[in-house]
Amino acid sequence: MGAESTTQDALEDASINTNHRVVQSSSGKIRRSSKVNQFDLWLVNKLFAMSGHPPFTMQLWDGTEINARASNTHKLFVTDRQALWLVAYDPEFYFGELYSTHRLILTGDLVEFLETDSRHCRSYGNKWIDLLQFLRHPPRLNSLSGSQKNIHHHYNIGNDFYSLWLDQDENQYTCAYYPREDMTLEQAQVAKLHHVARKLKLEPGQTVVEAGCGWGGLARFFAKNYGVNVKAYNISHEQVRFATEKAREEGVDDKVEYIEDDYRNITGTYDVFVSVGMLEHVGKRQYKTLGSVVDSCLREDGIGLIHTIGRNRPGLMNAWIEKRIFPGAYPPSLKEMMDIFEPNHLSILDLENIRLHYAKTLTHWLERFNANEDKITDMFDSDFVRAWRLYLAGSITAFTTAQLQLFQVVFTREFNNSVSSSRSHIYEEGH
């Protein structure tokens, strides 16, 4: 996972003094707590039981160790009593809060820790736990104004930040595609763009509308390599500004138009509808609206593709990620996605799940993020670095443990008979 020092929390600067208090020279956030009592120990044992007794050691603020075994792979250091009580009250949310602010300190690889914990504690899909999380942390809505705020929270924090760890060619913040194991991130992102283009059977002169274009790499790539004309919608001002400048620099501004507006305001008719990495931000209450937009803009013989993070069964986004990283995010199940297609007489042509490709993409991102830790700390602070490292590591875990999927769904109108008789065109090396 890159430099080990950035995926582990070294305890070299932490010690327990005679007042049973953690002394951490690098952080002023550690709180003074009295010696561990029986209630504290009861809480820790309950946490281990709820987590399926993973092979971790927990060390409390006065040096007390619980579940200490030579075979354990990780040690979690709880720096104060309030931190313990908070993580016991709501582990999904407060683990992220406390890890980010140096009040939970981990030795051992972070991804391995999260994967081991996930495999021991499989609560995903439990309707009562989901209900409790919904009541504690109701997701933010994706109305027109709500979507603007949610997208601003995540994407408008600075293009320079994302350019440090995304691919250098097109700044793609979506799953890459690795038909060969030895591919670099840049090669895999190009392979993804060709993979999508072939599924859409792009031809020169066609018109394409893209909902949620990110930094605009797909639109520019399609214009340069397939000769199509693209209108790309996005509500992130930073991303639209970046994309427009890049199109001008690359000489495709006559074929690509970036529009700073919501997907709900798409106008015109097109041969192709494409959306890569936007549906996660739409919210399931808006799926019928999105379906109506597709229905109004797709030609009778048109074809569309939606590429999205999803789930095998309906479930809420991790509460901490929804609040701190991706407000308003909701990865749908395939059943939930059908609200886009069924009411509008759209027929599914092809479905592919490339879940493990996203785990590999995220691994490349995390390696680059870790390599640029000092620069990112200078841009923001150490809490930000720890929060985003946890987000990336947790996302790797979600895909390797199948909590999340990555769906590519190709569709057309139900009466369109000019469709391919096989999938061979997807794998033909034409570009």
Buried (B, 14 or more C-beta within 10 A) or exposed (E): BBEEEBBBBEBEEBEBEEEBBBEBEEBEBBEEBEBBEEEBEEBBBEBBEEBBEBEBBBBBBBEBEBBEEEEBBBBBBBBBBEBBBBBBEBBBBBBBBBBBBBBBBBBBBBBBBBBBBBEBBEBBEEEEBBEEBEEEBEBBBBBEEBBBBBBBBBBEBEBEBBBBBBBEBBBBBBBBBBEEEEBEBBBBBBBBBBBBBBBBBBEEEBBBBBBBBBBBBBBBBBBBBBEBBBBBBBBBBBBBBBBBEBBEEEEBBEBBBBBBEBBBEBEEEBBBBBBBBBBBBBBBEBBBBBBBBBBEBBBEEBBBBBBBBBBBEBBBBBBBBBBBBBBBBBBBBBEBBBBBBEEBEBBBBBEBEBBBBBBBBBBBBBBBBBBBBEEBBEBBEBBBBBBBBBBBBBBBBBBBBBBBBBBBBBBBBEEBEEEBEEEEEBEEEEE
